[in-house]
């Protein structure tokens, strides 16, 4: 998933995406352990997607904190 698509989502939607990606990663690792995995490269893609989501969540939280601090000043 592209970072630009993720930036359009809310923090709650991003957290849901993170959960979905983590479930997919678990399933892919399970398939890998049992030798049933179709596309082993998908594991790396999902790991990077999780990292993107976490990065964007952090960016949004810092932006919200910054806006809150500006309102109080």
C-alpha positions, 0 to 999 in steps of 0.5 A: 500500500502506498504511503499517500493512500495511508495518509488520507486515513484517520488514526483509528483507520490506520490502527485497524490497517495495522491489525489487519497487516499483523494478522496477515503477517502471522498467517504468512509466517505460519504458512512459511513454517508449514511449507505452504506459502505461495509467495515468500516475498509477501512477508517483507512487503507486509512488514514494510506496510506495517512500518509505513502505518506506524510511521504515519500514525506517529506523524499524525500524533505529533502533528496533533500535539503541535497543533494543540500546543499552538492553540494553547500558546 
